[in-house]
Amino acid sequence: MEGQYDQAYDYYQKALHYDSTDGHVYGSLVTIDLRRGNFDEAVRNGELAIQYEPNDPLMYANLALAYHYAGDLDKRDSTAATAEAMGYHRIDSLYAIIAGEQPLFED
């Protein structure tokens, strides 16, 4: 399965060559980075995602998870609160993951 993530990561990197301002591509990279355990890279990509998609609560939820796994709990909490204030529809799942009550990914 790791090979599939490598292929997907390469695909998204190529997409950024065509449009380096696509926040959804950065958001997808966050998910891959989290799966691979690259938490600092997930934070970097998450911050770019919200830079380019500042009105998308999913981007804030993903960034909150990246901060969580990178160990930055203050930023995690403020970013999760932003996602909630924006009406993120899966806020209960976000908080359950943060609390350790639900796995990040269900494979």
TIGU-775583 format. One record per residue: residue number from 1; x, y, z of N, C-alpha, C, CB in turn. Coordinates in Angstrom, 1 decimal. Glycine has a CB too. Example, Ala and Ser with C-alpha at 12.3 -4.5 7.8 and 13.67 -1.06 7.14 Angstrom:
# residues 2
<node 1, <13.2, -5.7, 7.8>, <12.3, -4.5, 7.8>, <13.2, -3.3, 7.8>, <11.3, -4.5, 9.0>>
<node 2, <12.8, -2.2, 7.1>, <13.7, -1.1, 7.1>, <12.9, 0.0, 7.9>, <14.1, -0.6, 5.7>>
END
This chain:
# residues 107
<node 1, <0.8, -1.2, 0.0>, <0.0, 0.0, 0.0>, <0.9, 1.3, 0.0>, <-0.9, 0.0, 1.2>>
<node 2, <2.1, 1.2, 0.6>, <3.0, 2.3, 0.6>, <3.3, 2.8, -0.8>, <4.3, 1.9, 1.3>>
<node 3, <3.4, 1.9, -1.8>, <3.6, 2.3, -3.1>, <2.5, 3.1, -3.7>, <3.8, 1.0, -4.0>>
<node 4, <1.3, 2.8, -3.3>, <0.2, 3.6, -3.8>, <0.3, 5.0, -3.3>, <-1.2, 3.0, -3.4>>
<node 5, <0.7, 5.2, -2.0>, <0.8, 6.5, -1.5>, <1.9, 7.3, -2.1>, <1.1, 6.5, 0.1>>
<node 6, <3.0, 6.6, -2.5>, <4.1, 7.2, -3.2>, <3.6, 7.7, -4.6>, <5.3, 6.2, -3.4>>
<node 7, <2.9, 6.9, -5.3>, <2.3, 7.3, -6.6>, <1.4, 8.5, -6.4>, <1.6, 6.1, -7.2>>
<node 8, <0.5, 8.4, -5.5>, <-0.4, 9.5, -5.3>, <0.4, 10.8, -4.9>, <-1.4, 9.2, -4.1>>
<node 9, <1.3, 10.7, -4.1>, <2.1, 11.9, -3.7>, <2.8, 12.5, -4.9>, <3.2, 11.5, -2.6>>
<node 10, <3.4, 11.6, -5.7>, <4.0, 12.1, -7.0>, <3.0, 12.8, -7.9>, <4.7, 10.9, -7.7>>
<node 11, <1.8, 12.2, -8.0>, <0.8, 12.8, -8.8>, <0.4, 14.2, -8.3>, <-0.5, 11.9, -8.8>>
<node 12, <0.2, 14.3, -7.0>, <-0.1, 15.6, -6.5>, <1.0, 16.6, -6.6>, <-0.5, 15.5, -5.0>>
<node 13, <2.2, 16.2, -6.5>, <3.4, 17.1, -6.7>, <3.4, 17.6, -8.1>, <4.7, 16.4, -6.4>>
<node 14, <3.1, 16.7, -9.1>, <3.0, 17.1, -10.5>, <1.9, 18.1, -10.7>, <2.8, 15.9, -11.4>>
<node 15, <0.8, 17.9, -10.0>, <-0.4, 18.8, -10.2>, <0.0, 20.2, -9.7>, <-1.6, 18.3, -9.4>>
<node 16, <0.8, 20.3, -8.6>, <1.3, 21.6, -8.1>, <2.2, 22.3, -9.1>, <2.0, 21.4, -6.8>>
<node 17, <2.8, 21.6, -10.0>, <3.6, 22.3, -11.0>, <2.7, 23.1, -12.0>, <4.5, 21.2, -11.9>>
<node 18, <1.5, 22.6, -12.2>, <0.6, 23.3, -13.0>, <-0.2, 24.4, -12.3>, <-0.4, 22.3, -13.6>>
<node 19, <-0.5, 24.2, -11.0>, <-1.2, 25.2, -10.2>, <-0.7, 25.1, -8.8>, <-2.7, 25.0, -10.3>>
<node 20, <0.2, 25.9, -8.4>, <0.8, 25.8, -7.1>, <-0.1, 26.5, -6.0>, <2.2, 26.5, -7.1>>
<node 21, <-1.2, 27.0, -6.4>, <-2.1, 27.6, -5.5>, <-3.4, 26.8, -5.2>, <-2.5, 29.0, -6.0>>
<node 22, <-3.4, 25.6, -5.6>, <-4.6, 24.7, -5.4>, <-4.6, 24.1, -4.0>, <-4.6, 23.6, -6.4>>
<node 23, <-5.3, 24.7, -3.1>, <-5.4, 24.3, -1.7>, <-5.9, 22.9, -1.5>, <-6.3, 25.2, -1.0>>
<node 24, <-6.7, 22.4, -2.4>, <-7.2, 21.0, -2.3>, <-6.1, 20.0, -2.5>, <-8.4, 20.8, -3.2>>
<node 25, <-5.2, 20.4, -3.4>, <-4.0, 19.5, -3.6>, <-3.2, 19.4, -2.3>, <-3.2, 19.9, -4.8>>
<node 26, <-2.9, 20.6, -1.7>, <-2.2, 20.6, -0.5>, <-2.9, 19.8, 0.6>, <-1.9, 22.0, 0.0>>
<node 27, <-4.3, 19.9, 0.6>, <-5.1, 19.2, 1.6>, <-4.9, 17.7, 1.4>, <-6.5, 19.6, 1.5>>
<node 28, <-4.9, 17.2, 0.1>, <-4.7, 15.8, -0.1>, <-3.3, 15.3, 0.3>, <-4.9, 15.5, -1.6>>
<node 29, <-2.3, 16.2, 0.1>, <-1.0, 15.9, 0.6>, <-0.9, 15.7, 2.1>, <0.0, 16.9, 0.1>>
<node 30, <-1.7, 16.5, 2.8>, <-1.8, 16.3, 4.3>, <-2.2, 14.9, 4.6>, <-2.8, 17.4, 4.9>>
<node 31, <-3.2, 14.4, 4.0>, <-3.7, 13.1, 4.3>, <-2.6, 12.0, 4.0>, <-4.9, 12.8, 3.4>>
<node 32, <-1.9, 12.2, 2.9>, <-0.9, 11.2, 2.6>, <0.3, 11.3, 3.6>, <-0.3, 11.5, 1.1>>
<node 33, <0.6, 12.6, 3.9>, <1.7, 12.8, 4.9>, <1.3, 12.1, 6.3>, <2.0, 14.3, 5.1>>
<node 34, <0.1, 12.3, 6.7>, <-0.3, 11.7, 7.9>, <-0.3, 10.2, 7.9>, <-1.8, 12.1, 8.3>>
<node 35, <-0.7, 9.6, 6.8>, <-0.6, 8.1, 6.6>, <0.8, 7.6, 6.7>, <-1.3, 7.7, 5.3>>
<node 36, <1.7, 8.4, 6.1>, <3.2, 8.0, 6.1>, <3.9, 8.4, 7.3>, <3.8, 8.7, 4.9>>
<node 37, <3.3, 9.1, 8.3>, <4.0, 9.5, 9.5>, <4.9, 10.8, 9.3>, <4.8, 8.4, 10.0>>
<node 38, <4.7, 11.5, 8.2>, <5.5, 12.7, 8.0>, <4.7, 13.9, 8.5>, <5.8, 12.9, 6.4>>
<node 39, <4.7, 14.1, 9.8>, <3.9, 15.0, 10.5>, <4.3, 16.5, 10.3>, <3.8, 14.7, 12.0>>
<node 40, <5.6, 16.7, 10.2>, <6.0, 18.1, 10.0>, <5.7, 18.5, 8.6>, <7.5, 18.2, 10.2>>
<node 41, <5.8, 17.6, 7.6>, <5.4, 17.9, 6.2>, <3.9, 18.1, 6.1>, <5.9, 16.8, 5.3>>
<node 42, <3.1, 17.3, 6.9>, <1.7, 17.5, 7.0>, <1.3, 18.9, 7.4>, <1.0, 16.4, 7.9>>
<node 43, <2.0, 19.3, 8.4>, <1.8, 20.7, 8.9>, <2.0, 21.7, 7.8>, <2.6, 21.0, 10.2>>
<node 44, <3.2, 21.6, 7.2>, <3.6, 22.5, 6.1>, <2.5, 22.5, 5.0>, <4.9, 22.2, 5.5>>
<node 45, <2.1, 21.4, 4.6>, <1.1, 21.3, 3.5>, <-0.3, 21.8, 4.0>, <1.0, 19.8, 3.0>>
<node 46, <-0.6, 21.5, 5.3>, <-1.9, 22.0, 5.8>, <-1.9, 23.5, 5.9>, <-2.1, 21.4, 7.2>>
<node 47, <-0.8, 24.1, 6.3>, <-0.8, 25.6, 6.3>, <-0.9, 26.2, 4.9>, <0.6, 26.1, 7.0>>
<node 48, <-0.3, 25.5, 3.9>, <-0.5, 26.0, 2.5>, <-2.0, 25.8, 2.1>, <0.4, 25.3, 1.6>>
<node 49, <-2.6, 24.7, 2.5>, <-4.0, 24.4, 2.2>, <-4.9, 25.5, 2.6>, <-4.4, 23.1, 2.7>>
<node 50, <-4.7, 26.0, 3.9>, <-5.6, 27.0, 4.4>, <-5.2, 28.4, 3.8>, <-5.6, 27.1, 5.9>>
<node 51, <-4.0, 28.5, 3.4>, <-3.6, 29.8, 2.8>, <-4.4, 30.0, 1.5>, <-2.1, 29.8, 2.5>>
<node 52, <-4.5, 28.9, 0.7>, <-5.2, 28.9, -0.6>, <-6.7, 28.6, -0.5>, <-4.5, 28.0, -1.5>>
<node 53, <-7.1, 28.0, 0.5>, <-8.6, 27.7, 0.7>, <-9.0, 28.1, 2.1>, <-8.8, 26.1, 0.5>>
<node 54, <-9.0, 29.4, 2.4>, <-9.3, 29.9, 3.7>, <-10.7, 29.7, 4.2>, <-8.9, 31.3, 3.8>>
<node 55, <-11.6, 29.4, 3.3>, <-13.0, 29.3, 3.7>, <-13.5, 27.8, 3.7>, <-13.9, 30.0, 2.7>>
<node 56, <-12.6, 26.9, 3.6>, <-12.9, 25.5, 3.6>, <-12.6, 24.8, 5.0>, <-12.2, 24.7, 2.5>>
<node 57, <-13.6, 24.5, 5.8>, <-13.4, 24.0, 7.1>, <-12.7, 22.6, 7.1>, <-14.7, 23.8, 7.8>>
<node 58, <-12.8, 21.9, 6.0>, <-12.0, 20.6, 6.0>, <-10.5, 20.8, 6.0>, <-12.4, 19.8, 4.7>>
<node 59, <-10.1, 21.9, 5.4>, <-8.6, 22.2, 5.4>, <-8.2, 22.5, 6.9>, <-8.3, 23.4, 4.5>>
<node 60, <-9.0, 23.2, 7.6>, <-8.7, 23.5, 9.0>, <-8.7, 22.2, 9.9>, <-9.7, 24.5, 9.6>>
<node 61, <-9.7, 21.3, 9.6>, <-9.7, 20.0, 10.3>, <-8.5, 19.2, 10.1>, <-11.0, 19.3, 10.0>>
<node 62, <-8.1, 19.1, 8.8>, <-6.9, 18.4, 8.4>, <-5.6, 19.0, 9.1>, <-6.7, 18.3, 6.9>>
<node 63, <-5.6, 20.3, 9.1>, <-4.4, 20.9, 9.7>, <-4.4, 20.7, 11.2>, <-4.4, 22.4, 9.4>>
<node 64, <-5.6, 20.7, 11.8>, <-5.6, 20.4, 13.3>, <-5.1, 19.0, 13.6>, <-7.1, 20.5, 13.8>>
<node 65, <-5.4, 18.0, 12.7>, <-4.9, 16.7, 12.9>, <-3.4, 16.7, 12.7>, <-5.5, 15.7, 11.9>>
<node 66, <-2.9, 17.4, 11.7>, <-1.4, 17.5, 11.5>, <-0.7, 18.1, 12.7>, <-1.1, 18.3, 10.2>>
<node 67, <-1.3, 19.2, 13.3>, <-0.7, 19.7, 14.5>, <-0.8, 18.7, 15.6>, <-1.5, 21.0, 14.9>>
<node 68, <-1.8, 18.0, 15.7>, <-2.0, 17.0, 16.8>, <-0.9, 16.0, 16.8>, <-3.3, 16.3, 16.7>>
<node 69, <-0.6, 15.4, 15.6>, <0.4, 14.4, 15.5>, <1.8, 15.0, 15.5>, <0.2, 13.6, 14.2>>
<node 70, <1.9, 16.2, 15.2>, <3.2, 16.9, 15.3>, <3.5, 17.3, 16.7>, <3.3, 18.1, 14.3>>
<node 71, <2.5, 17.3, 17.6>, <2.7, 17.6, 19.0>, <2.5, 19.1, 19.3>, <4.1, 17.2, 19.4>>
<node 72, <1.9, 19.8, 18.4>, <1.6, 21.3, 18.7>, <0.2, 21.4, 19.1>, <1.9, 22.2, 17.4>>
<node 73, <0.0, 21.2, 20.4>, <-1.4, 21.1, 20.9>, <-2.1, 22.4, 21.0>, <-1.4, 20.5, 22.3>>
<node 74, <-1.4, 23.5, 21.2>, <-2.1, 24.8, 21.2>, <-2.6, 25.1, 19.8>, <-1.1, 25.9, 21.6>>
<node 75, <-1.8, 24.9, 18.8>, <-2.3, 25.2, 17.4>, <-3.3, 24.2, 17.0>, <-1.1, 25.1, 16.4>>
<node 76, <-3.2, 22.9, 17.5>, <-4.3, 21.9, 17.2>, <-5.6, 22.4, 17.7>, <-3.9, 20.6, 17.9>>
<node 77, <-5.6, 22.9, 19.0>, <-6.9, 23.3, 19.6>, <-7.5, 24.5, 18.9>, <-6.7, 23.6, 21.1>>
<node 78, <-6.7, 25.5, 18.6>, <-7.2, 26.7, 18.0>, <-7.7, 26.4, 16.5>, <-6.1, 27.8, 17.9>>
<node 79, <-6.9, 25.6, 15.8>, <-7.3, 25.2, 14.5>, <-8.6, 24.4, 14.5>, <-6.2, 24.5, 13.7>>
<node 80, <-8.7, 23.4, 15.4>, <-9.9, 22.6, 15.5>, <-11.1, 23.5, 15.8>, <-9.8, 21.5, 16.6>>
<node 81, <-10.9, 24.5, 16.7>, <-12.0, 25.4, 17.1>, <-12.4, 26.2, 15.8>, <-11.6, 26.4, 18.2>>
<node 82, <-11.5, 26.6, 15.0>, <-11.8, 27.3, 13.8>, <-12.7, 26.4, 12.8>, <-10.5, 27.8, 13.0>>
<node 83, <-12.2, 25.2, 12.7>, <-13.0, 24.2, 11.9>, <-14.4, 24.1, 12.4>, <-12.3, 22.8, 11.8>>
<node 84, <-14.6, 24.0, 13.7>, <-15.9, 23.9, 14.3>, <-16.7, 25.2, 14.1>, <-15.8, 23.6, 15.8>>
<node 85, <-16.1, 26.3, 14.3>, <-16.8, 27.6, 14.1>, <-17.3, 27.8, 12.6>, <-15.9, 28.8, 14.5>>
<node 86, <-16.5, 27.2, 11.7>, <-16.9, 27.2, 10.3>, <-17.9, 26.2, 9.9>, <-15.6, 27.0, 9.4>>
<node 87, <-18.3, 25.4, 10.9>, <-19.4, 24.4, 10.6>, <-18.9, 23.1, 10.0>, <-20.3, 25.0, 9.6>>
<node 88, <-17.6, 22.7, 10.3>, <-17.1, 21.4, 9.8>, <-18.1, 20.3, 10.2>, <-15.7, 21.1, 10.4>>
<node 89, <-18.6, 19.6, 9.3>, <-19.6, 18.6, 9.5>, <-19.2, 17.3, 10.2>, <-20.2, 18.2, 8.1>>
<node 90, <-17.9, 17.1, 10.3>, <-17.5, 15.8, 11.0>, <-16.7, 16.2, 12.3>, <-16.7, 15.0, 10.1>>
<node 91, <-17.1, 17.3, 12.9>, <-16.4, 17.8, 14.1>, <-16.3, 16.7, 15.2>, <-17.0, 19.1, 14.6>>
<node 92, <-17.4, 15.9, 15.4>, <-17.3, 14.9, 16.4>, <-16.2, 13.9, 16.2>, <-18.7, 14.2, 16.5>>
<node 93, <-16.0, 13.5, 14.9>, <-15.0, 12.6, 14.5>, <-13.6, 13.2, 14.8>, <-15.1, 12.1, 13.1>>
<node 94, <-13.5, 14.5, 14.5>, <-12.2, 15.2, 14.7>, <-11.8, 15.1, 16.2>, <-12.3, 16.6, 14.2>>
<node 95, <-12.8, 15.5, 17.0>, <-12.5, 15.5, 18.5>, <-12.3, 14.0, 19.0>, <-13.6, 16.1, 19.2>>
<node 96, <-12.9, 13.1, 18.4>, <-12.8, 11.7, 18.8>, <-11.4, 11.2, 18.5>, <-13.8, 10.8, 18.2>>
<node 97, <-10.9, 11.6, 17.3>, <-9.5, 11.2, 16.9>, <-8.5, 11.8, 17.9>, <-9.2, 11.6, 15.5>>
<node 98, <-8.7, 13.1, 18.1>, <-7.8, 13.9, 19.0>, <-7.8, 13.2, 20.4>, <-8.2, 15.3, 19.1>>
<node 99, <-9.0, 12.8, 20.9>, <-9.1, 12.2, 22.2>, <-8.6, 10.7, 22.2>, <-10.5, 12.2, 22.7>>
<node 100, <-8.2, 10.2, 21.1>, <-7.8, 8.8, 21.0>, <-8.9, 7.8, 21.1>, <-6.8, 8.5, 22.2>>
<node 101, <-10.1, 8.2, 20.9>, <-11.3, 7.4, 20.9>, <-11.6, 6.7, 19.5>, <-12.5, 8.1, 21.4>>
<node 102, <-11.0, 7.2, 18.5>, <-11.2, 6.8, 17.1>, <-9.9, 6.8, 16.4>, <-12.3, 7.7, 16.4>>
<node 103, <-9.6, 5.8, 15.6>, <-8.3, 5.8, 14.8>, <-8.4, 6.9, 13.7>, <-8.1, 4.5, 14.2>>
<node 104, <-7.2, 7.4, 13.4>, <-7.1, 8.4, 12.3>, <-7.6, 7.8, 11.0>, <-5.7, 8.9, 12.2>>
<node 105, <-7.2, 6.6, 10.7>, <-7.6, 5.9, 9.5>, <-8.1, 4.5, 9.8>, <-6.4, 5.8, 8.5>>
<node 106, <-9.1, 4.1, 9.2>, <-9.7, 2.8, 9.3>, <-9.4, 2.0, 8.1>, <-11.2, 2.8, 9.6>>
<node 107, <-8.3, 1.3, 8.1>, <-7.9, 0.5, 6.9>, <-8.5, -0.9, 6.9>, <-6.4, 0.4, 6.9>>
END
